[in-house]
């Protein structure tokens, strides 16, 4: 302060001591659990709604009409009949190549494993190594209707069913159990 031109020394006021909470007044683990519960309950409700009402974990199905129509102009196309509703088509692609034409249909089986159905007029000597891999080895056969499929082990974890007909080769390639491969092979008409 200034008094008649003289400066008086400032008096120092001691700083207040930091306030301390009593042991029962602080945050407890129970408070943290309540905070997390407030966050987790809405998230759980949204996930249940997504899964049960919106079928959120179901694969997205693809319409195969245009690819199958294009392929059927080049060769007779086989398609599965009588599969359960747990099977989904996830991709459809038709491509004409120098050596022939190829239709690829991707399926997801009931266990959510992928299976690729390939139908092609490309010579089998060219098509099979390209699709199955050079390390593919024949491991047996499977008979379904009037077709006898050759069973191959393909790339690591893959199984391939192969049948060659007069004007086309049909392959099933998948990382699934043999029962699902056999189900799809038997359903092809």
N, C-alpha and C positions, 0 to 999 in steps of 0.2 A: 504494500500500500504506500501511497504517497501522502505525506503529511507536511505541509509548509515547505515543500521542496525537498524534504528529507525522505529518504526511502527507508521504510521500516523493514527489518528482516521478516521474511515469511515464516510463519509458524508451520511446522510440519505436523500433519495429521497422520497418525499411524494408519496403514492400510488394514481394512478389516480382514480378519482371518477367514480363509476359505470355508464355506459352509460344508459340513460333512453330514451325510445322511446316516441315519441310524441303520443298523444291519437289516431291519425289517422294512425300511422305506425304499431300498434300491430295487433294481429290476431283477426278477427271479427267472429261472428257467421256464417256469410255468407261463410267464408273460411271453417269452419267445415262442413257446408251443402254440399259444393262442394266435399270435401274429402269423405264424406259418399256416395254421388251420384256416384262417381268414383268406389266405391266398390259394391254398390247395383245394378247398371245396369248390369254388367256381371253375377251376381248371378241370377237376374231375367231372363235374356236371357237363361241361362242354365236350369232353372226350366221350362220355357215355352217349350224349346226343349225336355226336358225329358218327360213332360206331353203330349204334342201334337204329337211329332214325334215317340217317343219310347214307348208310352202308359204306362208310368211309374207308374200310379196309378191303373192299371188293375191287378187283382189277377193273380197269376201264376197258370195255369191249369195243372192238373195231368192226365196222361194216366191211365185209369182204366182197360185196357184190361186184364192184367195178374190176377188181383184180381177177376174180374168178371168171367173169364174163370175157375179159381180155384173154385169159389163158385158155378158155374153152374154145376159142377160135383157132388155136394151134394144136390142142390135144384134148383128150377126154380127161376131165378133172374129177378126182374122187374127193368126197367130203364125208366127214363123220356123220352118222345118223344114230340116234338113240343114246347120246351121251347125257349124263345128268346135268342139272342146272349149275353144278359146281365147276364146270369146264367153261373157260372163257377164251375167245379169240382176241389177242392183243395186238396183232399186226398182220398185214396183208400186203404183199408186194409181188408184182409181176414184172419181169424184165425179159426182153428179147436180146439174145446175145448172138455172136457170130456162129457159135456151134449149135444153137438151138434156143429154146425159150424155157424160163424157169419161173415157177410160182412158189412163193414161200408164205406159209401161214403159221403164225406164232400162236401157241396155245398155252394156257396156264391150267394145270391139273388141280384136282381138289385139295392137294397139299401145298398149293401155290408154287409149284415147281414148273419151270418153262420146258416146253416141248416144241420143236420146230418140225413142221411138215413141209417137205420139199418135194415138188413134182416137176420133172424136167425132161426135155427131149435132148438135152446135152448128153453125149455118150457117157455111159457109166464109168469108163476108164478115166475120164476127165473129171466128172462130177463127184464121184465118191471120195477120192483123195482130197479134193478141195473142200468138201463139206465135213468129212469125218476126220481128216488129218492123215498124214503119211504113216503114223504109228498105229493105225487101226488094225485090229486082228479079229478074225472071226472066232466067236465063242460058242456058237450054237445056231439053232433055228427055232422058229415059232410059226405054227400053222394057224391061220384064221380064215375060215371060209375056203375059197379056192386059191388063196395066196399062201405061199410059203416064204416067210421073211428070213433073211440071213441076219443073225444078231452079231454085231461087232462091238468091241470096246473101242472107243474113240479117244478123243483127248482126255486128259485126266478128269475123272468123275463123270464122263459122258458115256451113254450107251446109244447105239444106232441100230435101227431096224431098216433093212434094205431089201427091196424087191425090184427086179428088173423085168419089164414086160416088153412086148414087141416094139412099141414106139415111145416108151417113156421109162423113167426110173423114179421110184418113190422112196423117199427116205424119211424116217422119224429119228430125230436126234434130241436127246434130253438128258438132263441131270436129275433124274427122278428114279423111283424104284421101277423094277421091271413090270410089275402089275399094271401100273398106269400106262406104260408104253404098250403093253399087250391090249389094254382096254381101248386105246385109241386106234391101234392097228386093226382090231376086230371090228371097230365101228365104221371103218372106211368103206364106202360104197361107190 
